[in-house]
């Protein structure tokens, strides 16, 4: 609770804390929606039925079966707009203003603790924004997405993906190696979709690699092109792979529990591949390494 008479920096932090609490409550209200097997939104029955039940003093019946809801895509799109505006937009403001406080752009805050708190707000806000973005991406892809596969050269996208995460990998003592040298490998994919897949897989590999090296490669075989990310180290059991491709699923081993994350990465990769007409598969050997493969149609 905030009180009158406290210093302005503390008041600012208090307001930020209150707002984040409201954001988390809003997300919690939708938690049941996100955990539904089909990731579909609950839709009301017809207005006539709902009005009748309310008139009888009963709770309105909600249609949770997407197969019975011809307007489910409209509801999903409305939900995406709501989340984007009501959650992501103010969260971006929190991150931005916490950065201003952290750098003391308008003068010293006083106690050094305020700078520390600003760092915590910024880091926590960034993690929460990443979670929101992943959740929104899953809902968007399950609605059909807007990816349009076109014939593209594979090598530049591997190099671009490695370049984007080079500093992140170096901070972890990891080296990203693009093994592919063949410039003549072309596949059918949406550039944004493939970039999203590689970003998710590289982040995962950087977290779990044991020898400090993550490899990116691709190979053409007939009418298919396999693009993969490989890292050595601990890996889940092969029997757990299908489950781990579901949203919000995490491994049971000690390795996964020492890492942060909501368990959305592989689910996003799998959905992206499906929308692009491809397949996502994983070859896992506990104690040895993991190979995450994006299989696309050759162009």
N, C-alpha and C positions, 0 to 999 in steps of 0.2 A: 504494500500500500504506500502511496505517496503522501507526503505531508508538506504543509506550507512551511516556508522558511528555510528549506534546504537549498543548496547551491544549484545553479542552473545545469551544470553538467550532470549532476546526480538526477535531477528532474528529467533530463533528456533520456538517460538510461532507463529510468523508471517507466517512462512512456513507451520506450521501445520494448521493454520487457512485457508490458501489458499487451501491446499489440501482437507480439510473437505468441503470447498465450492465446489470444483470440484466433490467430491463424492456426495454431495447433488444434484448438477445439473444433475449428471448421473442418480441418483435415480428418479429425477423429469422427466427426459426424458422417463422413463419407467412407469410413474405413470398411463398413460392411459391403458397400458397393464395390470397392476395389478387390475384395476377397471373394466375391462371387465367382463360381467356376467359369462363367462365360464373360466375366468382366463387364456385364451389361448393366444398364441403369434401370432402377425400378420405375415402371410407368403406371399411371393410374388407369383404371377402367374408364368406360365412357362417362361423360359428364352426367348423363341421366342416371346411371347406376350409382355413381358417387353421391349425387344429390339425394337419391332415395335412401341410401344407407345412412347418410348424415342426418336426414330427417327422422329416421327411426332411432337415432341416438347411438348408432353403431359406428365403429371405426371404419373408414373407407378401405375397401379391399384394394390391394396393390398387386399388379400383374408383374411377377418377377421372371416369367419365362419369356426370353427374347423371341422364341418362335411364335408366340401369340401376340407379338407387338409389332405391327407393320411400321410404326413410327420410331423404332428404336434408334435408327441412324440420326433422325432429327434430334432426339433426346441426347444422344451422345455429343452431337455438334454443339448443342446448347450448353451441355455440361463443360465441354472444352472451353467455350467462350467465357463461362462463369469462372472457371478455375484460373484461366489466363488473366482475366481482369481483376478478380477479387483476391487472388493469392499471389500470383507472380509479380504483378505490377507493384503493389506496395512492398513486397519483399525485396525487389530490386532497389526501392527507395531506402529501405533499412540498410542494405549492404552499402549503398552509396554514401549515405550520411554517416554510417559508422566509419567509413574510410576517411571522411572529412574530420571526424573527431580523432581518429587514430593519428592522423598527420598534423593535427592541431593547426589547421589552415587559418583559422580566425583567431589565433592566440592560444596561449597555454591553458590547459584545463585545470591546472592546479596539482592535485595529487597524481602521482604516476600510476596509481591504481586505475584511473579513468582511461588511460591509454590501453592498459591491459584489458579492461572490460570492453573497450571498443574492438580490440582484436578478437575477443571471444564472440562478440555479436556478429562481426563480419564473417568469421570462420563458420559459426553456427548457421548464419543466414545463407551462406554459400552452399553448405551441405543440404540444408532444407530445400533450396532452390533446385539443386541437382536431383533430389528426390521428386519434387514436383514435375520437373522436366521429364524424368523417366516415366512417371505415372501417366503424364499427358501423352507421351510418345506411344505407350502401349495402347491407350484408348483410341488414339488416332489410327494406329496400324490395324487394330481389330475392327475398325470401321471401314477398312479397305485402303486407307492411306491415300496418298496422292503421288506415289512413286511411279515413274515411267521409265522402264528399262530401255536403254538405247545401246548400240554397239560402241564400246569404249576400249581404249588401250588400258591394260591392267597396271603396268609398271609405274606410271606417274602417280597413281592413287596410293600405291604402297609406299612410295617415297614421301608423298605428302603426309600420309598418316604418321609415318615414323618421324618426320620433321616436326610435326605439331607437338609430339610428346617427348621430344629429345631432352628438353630441360627437366621435365618431370622424371624421366628415366635416370638422368644423370644425378638428380638429387637423391635417388634411391640407390645409386651405385650400379645402375643397370645400363647395358649397351643394347641398342636396337640395331639389328642387322637385316638389311634387305638382301636376300640371297638371289632373288630373281634378276636375271640379266637379259632375258629374251624380250626384246621390244615388240615382237610380232604377236604376242598373245593378246587377243581381244575377246571380250565377253559381253553379254547382255546384262546391264545393270543400270540402276539409277545412281548417279554420282553421290548424291546426298545419302542414299540408303547404304551404299558400300562404305562411305566415310563413317557413318554412324556405327556400322558393324565393326569396322577395324578399330575405331576409338574404344568401344566397349571391350573388345578382345585384348587390345594392347594394355589397357588399364589393368585388366584381370591378370594378364601374364606378368606385368611389371610387379604386381603385388606378390605373386606366388613363385617367381623364378628363384632357383636355388644357386645357380652358378653366375648370375649377373648378366646373362645373355638372353635376349628374346629374338627369335628369328621370324621373318616374314618371307613367304615364298608363294609361288603359283606354278601350276602345271596344266597343260592342255592335254586332254585324253579324249580323242574322238570328238563328240559334239558337246563335251563338258569341259569346264575350266574349274579347277580346284584352287582356291586361295586360302592359305592357312597361316595361323600364328602358332608357333611352338615355343614352349618353355620347359626346361628341366626342373625337377623338384617334386615336392609332394603333390598328389592329385587325388581326386575322389575316386571311389570305386566305379567301375563302368556301369554297374547296375543302378547307380544313383543318377546317372546323367539325364535320363528322361525327366525325372522329378525336378532336377535342378534347372531345367529349361522352363519350368512354370514360374509365373510371377511370384515374388516374395519368398521363394524357396531358397534355403541355404543349406550347406553341407553340415553333417553331424560331427565331422572330425574336428580336432583341435586346431587345425590350420585355418579353416574358414572362420572360426570363432575369434581369432585374433585380428581379423580384418574388419573394417567397417564396410557398410553397404546394405542395401535393402533387398538384394537378390533379384534385381531387375535386368541385369546386363544380358544374360543369355536369352531371357525371354524377348528382349528387344531385338537381339540379333536374329533369333528364330523367326519372328514376325516380319522383320525386314526382308529376310531371304524368301519367305513365302510370298510376300507381295511382289517381289521382283521375279518370281517364277523359279526360285532356286531352293536349295535345301541346306540346312545347317546341321552338322554332325560333329561329334567330339569323340576322339580316341584318347582314353585315359588309362594310364598305368601307374597305380599308386607306388610312390617311392622312386619313380623314374621320370615321369613328365606327362605333359598334356598337349595334344594337338587339336586345335579348334579349326574346323574346315568349313569354308563357305563354298558351296558347289553351285556354279552358275552355268547358264547355257553359253556355249561358245558362239562367237559372232563371226 
